[in-house]
Amino acid sequence: MNQKKQVFDNVLQLIGKTPLIKLNSITTEFEGDYFAKVEAFNPGHSTKDRIALYIIEEAERRGILTPGDTIIETTSGNTGFSIAMVSIIKGYECILAVSSKSSADKIDMLKTMGAKVYVCPAHVSADDPRSYYEVAKRLHQEIKGSVYINQYFNDLNTEAHYKSTGPEIWEQTEGKITHFVACSGTGGTISGTAKYLKEQNPNIKVIGVDAYGSVLKKYHETRELDTDEIYPYRIEGLGKNLIPTATDFDVIDKFIKVTDEESAHTAREIARTEGLFVGYTSGAVMQALKQLDAEGEFKKGDNVVVIFPDHGSRYMSKVYSDKWMEDQGFFDNENEVSVKTVQYIK
């Protein structure tokens, strides 16, 4: 890369070093100061760019990936897009097993990026042969010269954030961060970032955001997997119906759960108040901040950092679709359909 002219050799050189942006309007009534690490500024528009590049380059370094190989992954959409993007630049084939819960926008994007996509039913158990976990495993066994990334059980997922996201946040806050709040899916982002931050200052409080219908919060509290906690929910990339080994529960101080409906409305609120067009999980983490503030978690002088994982464009057929919101029963008297603000001139 030519540093002086800011010319990049390829899109992968733009991964990381995303901005930390102060939240002003949506946090007006909160105690403390709030900052969002806006991962949509990555070239693939999500935090998953970090792990895709790191894991693939580490596999190359170890001789696991060689020219002409096929990369296989399980994804709710964002990791798949990032892997497809890296595969294009590096010359690999890309096959993705995707949850049917993923938005149509995400699936279309994956196809556009040249990936072969298998859409698997979302509401089946993890060991069901139709689940995206099992489909990815089967494809890996069947395809010679394939590498299965397996982000849920890959320590490199966590390591990528330990080496990038954590140091970036520490530097950007000049070490003054007091709380780190992030959604937990595979757990790589929250675990790797938290590990680095707590090594710098063990007093930093780390709070994970989980979904109703997911097992993570209860597992953190009991260290037991309670299948009675599992039921269908709508938020993509948040929570799990299994326990990913990429999650280091020891570096997370506590979890808080959020609902599908409140998270959807809060995502829209972020756009209206902060001018940041972000995804469903960003709404979830912001909703968690509201609940934590109501519980008295924060005080004056606190510096709270949250991760906004991806861009809102991936949810045009979901949380930013008035029809989808209506179909879910998410509109009520307090949340009128925004289409009323649009007037068509004939």
C-alpha positions as CSV (number, residue, x, y, z in Angstrom):
1,M,0.0,0.0,0.0
2,N,1.2,3.5,-0.8
3,Q,0.7,5.2,2.6
4,K,1.3,8.7,1.3
5,K,-1.4,8.5,-1.4
6,Q,-3.7,6.2,0.5
7,V,-3.9,3.8,-2.4
8,F,-4.7,0.2,-1.4
9,D,-3.6,-3.0,-3.2
10,N,-7.0,-4.6,-2.6
11,V,-10.1,-4.4,-0.5
12,L,-8.7,-6.6,2.3
13,Q,-6.3,-3.9,3.4
14,L,-9.3,-1.9,4.6
15,I,-10.3,-4.4,7.2
16,G,-10.2,-3.1,10.8
17,K,-9.4,0.2,12.4
18,T,-13.1,1.1,12.4
19,P,-14.2,4.4,14.0
20,L,-15.4,4.8,17.6
21,I,-18.3,7.2,17.4
22,K,-19.9,9.0,20.4
23,L,-23.6,8.4,20.8
24,N,-25.3,11.7,21.6
25,S,-29.1,11.8,21.1
26,I,-30.2,8.3,22.0
27,T,-28.3,8.3,25.3
28,T,-29.4,11.8,26.4
29,E,-31.1,10.5,29.5
30,F,-28.4,8.0,30.5
31,E,-25.6,8.4,33.1
32,G,-22.1,8.3,31.6
33,D,-20.7,8.6,28.1
34,Y,-21.4,6.1,25.3
35,F,-19.4,5.2,22.2
36,A,-20.1,2.8,19.4
37,K,-17.5,0.8,17.5
38,V,-19.2,0.9,14.1
39,E,-18.1,-2.2,12.3
40,A,-20.1,-1.3,9.2
41,F,-17.0,0.7,8.2
42,N,-15.2,-2.5,7.3
43,P,-15.3,-3.2,3.5
44,G,-17.6,-6.1,4.0
45,H,-19.8,-4.0,6.2
46,S,-19.5,-6.1,9.3
47,T,-17.2,-7.2,12.2
48,K,-16.9,-10.6,10.5
49,D,-14.4,-9.3,8.0
50,R,-11.8,-9.5,10.9
51,I,-12.2,-13.2,11.5
52,A,-12.6,-14.2,7.9
53,L,-9.2,-12.6,6.9
54,Y,-7.5,-13.7,10.1
55,I,-8.6,-17.4,10.0
56,I,-8.0,-17.8,6.3
57,E,-4.5,-16.2,6.4
58,E,-3.6,-18.4,9.5
59,A,-4.8,-21.5,7.6
60,E,-2.6,-20.4,4.7
61,R,0.4,-19.9,7.0
62,R,-0.1,-23.4,8.5
63,G,-0.4,-25.0,5.1
64,I,-4.0,-26.0,5.7
65,L,-5.3,-23.9,2.8
66,T,-3.6,-24.3,-0.6
67,P,-4.5,-22.8,-4.1
68,G,-7.6,-24.3,-5.6
69,D,-9.1,-25.3,-2.2
70,T,-12.7,-24.8,-1.2
71,I,-13.7,-22.9,1.9
72,I,-16.9,-24.0,3.7
73,E,-18.6,-22.2,6.5
74,T,-21.8,-22.1,8.6
75,T,-23.2,-18.5,8.8
76,S,-26.2,-16.3,9.5
77,G,-24.9,-14.2,6.6
78,N,-22.2,-11.8,7.7
79,T,-19.4,-14.3,8.1
80,G,-20.4,-15.8,4.8
81,F,-20.2,-12.5,3.0
82,S,-16.7,-11.8,4.5
83,I,-15.4,-15.2,3.6
84,A,-16.8,-14.9,0.1
85,M,-15.0,-11.5,-0.2
86,V,-11.7,-12.8,1.0
87,S,-12.1,-15.9,-1.2
88,I,-12.5,-13.8,-4.3
89,I,-9.3,-11.9,-3.6
90,K,-7.3,-15.0,-2.7
91,G,-8.8,-17.3,-5.4
92,Y,-10.7,-19.9,-3.3
93,E,-14.1,-21.5,-4.0
94,C,-16.7,-20.6,-1.3
95,I,-19.6,-22.8,-0.1
96,L,-21.9,-21.5,2.7
97,A,-24.5,-23.2,4.8
98,V,-26.9,-20.5,5.8
99,S,-29.8,-20.4,8.3
100,S,-33.2,-19.7,6.8
101,K,-33.6,-17.0,9.5
102,S,-31.1,-14.9,7.5
103,S,-32.6,-12.1,5.6
104,A,-33.2,-12.4,1.8
105,D,-30.9,-9.4,1.4
106,K,-28.0,-11.4,3.0
107,I,-28.7,-14.5,0.9
108,D,-28.8,-12.4,-2.3
109,M,-25.5,-10.7,-1.3
110,L,-23.8,-14.1,-0.8
111,K,-24.9,-15.3,-4.2
112,T,-23.7,-12.0,-5.8
113,M,-20.3,-12.5,-4.2
114,G,-19.9,-15.9,-6.0
115,A,-20.7,-18.2,-3.1
116,K,-22.6,-21.4,-3.5
117,V,-25.4,-21.2,-0.8
118,Y,-27.3,-23.9,1.0
119,V,-30.3,-22.4,2.9
120,C,-31.1,-24.7,5.9
121,P,-34.1,-24.6,8.3
122,A,-33.4,-22.4,11.3
123,H,-35.7,-24.0,13.8
124,V,-34.2,-27.5,14.0
125,S,-31.8,-28.8,16.7
126,A,-28.1,-28.4,16.1
127,D,-27.6,-32.1,15.6
128,D,-30.4,-32.4,13.0
129,P,-28.9,-33.4,9.6
130,R,-30.8,-30.5,8.1
131,S,-29.2,-27.9,10.4
132,Y,-26.6,-25.6,8.9
133,Y,-24.0,-27.0,11.3
134,E,-24.5,-30.6,10.0
135,V,-24.9,-29.6,6.4
136,A,-21.5,-27.8,6.5
137,K,-19.9,-30.8,8.1
138,R,-21.3,-33.1,5.4
139,L,-20.2,-30.9,2.6
140,H,-16.7,-30.8,4.1
141,Q,-16.6,-34.6,4.2
142,E,-17.8,-34.9,0.7
143,I,-15.6,-32.2,-1.0
144,K,-12.0,-33.1,-1.4
145,G,-9.6,-30.2,-0.8
146,S,-12.1,-28.3,1.4
147,V,-11.5,-26.4,4.6
148,Y,-14.3,-25.9,7.2
149,I,-13.9,-22.6,9.0
150,N,-16.3,-23.7,11.9
151,Q,-16.4,-20.3,13.6
152,Y,-18.4,-21.5,16.5
153,F,-15.6,-23.9,17.6
154,N,-12.5,-22.1,16.3
155,D,-10.2,-20.4,18.7
156,L,-8.9,-18.2,15.9
157,N,-12.3,-16.5,15.9
158,T,-11.6,-15.2,19.4
159,E,-7.9,-14.6,18.7
160,A,-8.8,-12.3,15.7
161,H,-10.6,-9.9,18.0
162,Y,-8.0,-10.2,20.8
163,K,-5.4,-9.0,18.3
164,S,-7.5,-6.3,16.6
165,T,-10.7,-5.1,18.1
166,G,-9.5,-5.1,21.7
167,P,-6.3,-3.0,21.1
168,E,-8.2,-0.6,18.8
169,I,-10.9,0.1,21.5
170,W,-8.2,0.5,24.2
171,E,-6.3,3.0,22.1
172,Q,-9.3,4.9,20.9
173,T,-10.6,5.4,24.5
174,E,-7.1,6.1,25.8
175,G,-7.6,3.4,28.3
176,K,-10.6,5.1,29.9
177,I,-13.2,2.5,29.0
178,T,-15.2,1.3,32.0
179,H,-17.8,-1.0,30.4
180,F,-17.8,-3.1,27.2
181,V,-21.2,-4.3,26.0
182,A,-21.6,-6.6,23.0
183,C,-23.9,-9.1,21.5
184,S,-22.9,-12.8,21.8
185,G,-23.4,-15.3,19.0
186,T,-20.3,-17.3,18.3
187,G,-18.8,-15.3,21.1
188,G,-15.6,-14.5,19.3
189,T,-16.1,-10.7,19.3
190,I,-17.0,-10.3,22.9
191,S,-14.5,-12.9,24.2
192,G,-11.4,-11.8,22.3
193,T,-12.1,-8.1,22.8
194,A,-12.9,-8.6,26.5
195,K,-9.8,-10.8,27.1
196,Y,-7.5,-8.0,25.8
197,L,-9.3,-5.2,27.6
198,K,-9.3,-7.1,31.0
199,E,-5.6,-7.7,30.6
200,Q,-5.1,-3.9,30.4
201,N,-7.6,-3.2,33.2
202,P,-9.4,-6.1,35.1
203,N,-11.9,-3.7,36.4
204,I,-13.6,-3.1,33.0
205,K,-17.0,-4.7,33.2
206,V,-18.0,-6.9,30.3
207,I,-21.7,-7.5,29.6
208,G,-23.0,-9.9,27.0
209,V,-26.3,-9.4,25.2
210,D,-28.4,-12.5,24.6
211,A,-31.8,-13.2,23.0
212,Y,-34.9,-14.7,24.5
213,G,-34.9,-18.2,23.0
214,S,-31.2,-18.6,23.4
215,V,-29.2,-20.7,26.0
216,L,-26.2,-18.4,26.6
217,K,-27.3,-16.3,29.6
218,K,-28.4,-19.3,31.6
219,Y,-25.3,-21.3,30.7
220,H,-23.1,-18.4,31.9
221,E,-24.9,-18.4,35.2
222,T,-25.2,-22.2,35.8
223,R,-22.6,-23.8,33.4
224,E,-25.4,-26.1,32.3
225,L,-27.1,-26.3,28.9
226,D,-30.9,-26.0,29.5
227,T,-32.7,-27.0,26.3
228,D,-36.0,-25.7,27.8
229,E,-34.6,-22.2,27.1
230,I,-34.6,-22.8,23.4
231,Y,-37.4,-21.5,21.2
232,P,-37.6,-19.7,17.9
233,Y,-36.6,-16.0,17.8
234,R,-36.0,-13.6,14.9
235,I,-32.7,-11.7,15.6
236,E,-29.9,-13.0,13.4
237,G,-26.4,-13.4,14.7
238,L,-27.4,-13.2,18.3
239,G,-27.7,-16.1,20.8
240,K,-27.4,-19.8,20.2
241,N,-29.1,-23.1,20.7
242,L,-25.7,-24.7,21.5
243,I,-22.6,-23.7,23.5
244,P,-19.8,-22.4,21.2
245,T,-16.3,-23.1,22.4
246,A,-15.3,-19.7,20.8
247,T,-17.1,-18.1,23.8
248,D,-14.9,-17.5,26.8
249,F,-17.6,-17.2,29.5
250,D,-15.0,-16.4,32.2
251,V,-14.2,-13.0,30.7
252,I,-17.9,-12.0,30.6
253,D,-19.2,-10.6,33.9
254,K,-22.9,-11.0,33.1
255,F,-25.5,-11.4,30.4
256,I,-28.7,-9.5,29.7
257,K,-31.5,-10.7,27.3
258,V,-33.4,-8.5,24.9
259,T,-36.6,-9.2,22.8
260,D,-37.0,-9.3,19.1
261,E,-39.5,-6.5,19.0
262,E,-37.7,-4.0,21.2
263,S,-34.5,-4.6,19.4
264,A,-36.1,-4.0,16.0
265,H,-37.6,-0.7,17.1
266,T,-34.3,0.4,18.7
267,A,-32.4,-0.3,15.5
268,R,-34.8,2.1,13.7
269,E,-34.3,4.6,16.5
270,I,-30.6,4.6,16.1
271,A,-31.0,5.6,12.5
272,R,-33.5,8.4,13.4
273,T,-31.4,9.8,16.3
274,E,-27.8,9.2,15.5
275,G,-27.8,9.0,11.7
276,L,-26.2,5.6,11.8
277,F,-27.9,3.0,9.6
278,V,-27.0,-0.2,11.4
279,G,-28.3,-3.8,11.7
280,Y,-30.6,-5.8,13.9
281,T,-28.0,-6.8,16.4
282,S,-27.0,-3.1,16.8
283,G,-30.6,-2.5,17.8
284,A,-30.2,-5.4,20.3
285,V,-27.1,-4.0,22.0
286,M,-28.6,-0.5,22.2
287,Q,-31.8,-2.0,23.7
288,A,-29.5,-3.7,26.3
289,L,-28.0,-0.3,27.2
290,K,-31.5,1.0,27.8
291,Q,-32.3,-1.9,30.1
292,L,-29.0,-1.6,31.9
293,D,-29.4,2.1,32.4
294,A,-32.8,1.5,33.9
295,E,-31.3,-1.0,36.3
296,G,-28.8,1.6,37.5
297,E,-25.8,-0.1,35.9
298,F,-24.0,3.1,34.8
299,K,-23.0,6.2,36.6
300,K,-21.6,9.6,35.8
301,G,-18.0,9.4,34.5
302,D,-18.4,5.9,33.0
303,N,-17.2,5.4,29.5
304,V,-19.3,2.7,27.9
305,V,-18.3,1.1,24.5
306,V,-20.7,-1.1,22.5
307,I,-20.2,-2.9,19.2
308,F,-22.5,-2.1,16.3
309,P,-21.7,-5.3,14.3
310,D,-23.1,-4.6,10.8
311,H,-24.9,-2.3,8.3
312,G,-28.6,-1.7,8.1
313,S,-28.7,-2.5,4.3
314,R,-28.7,-6.2,5.2
315,Y,-32.1,-5.9,6.8
316,M,-34.1,-4.0,4.2
317,S,-36.5,-7.0,4.0
318,K,-36.7,-7.3,7.8
319,V,-36.5,-4.6,10.5
320,Y,-36.5,-1.8,7.9
321,S,-39.5,-3.2,6.0
322,D,-42.8,-1.9,7.3
323,K,-44.5,-5.0,5.9
324,W,-42.2,-7.4,7.8
325,M,-42.6,-5.4,11.0
326,E,-46.4,-5.5,10.6
327,D,-46.3,-9.2,9.8
328,Q,-44.4,-9.9,13.1
329,G,-46.9,-7.8,15.1
330,F,-44.2,-5.3,15.9
331,F,-46.2,-2.1,15.2
332,D,-48.6,-0.7,17.8
333,N,-50.0,2.8,18.7
334,E,-46.6,4.0,19.8
335,N,-44.8,2.8,16.7
336,E,-46.8,3.9,13.7
337,V,-45.9,2.6,10.2
338,S,-43.2,4.9,8.8
339,V,-44.6,4.5,5.3
340,K,-47.0,7.3,6.3
341,T,-44.1,9.7,5.9
342,V,-43.9,8.9,2.2
343,Q,-46.1,10.7,-0.3
344,Y,-46.4,9.7,-3.9
345,I,-47.1,12.4,-6.4
346,K,-49.2,11.3,-9.4
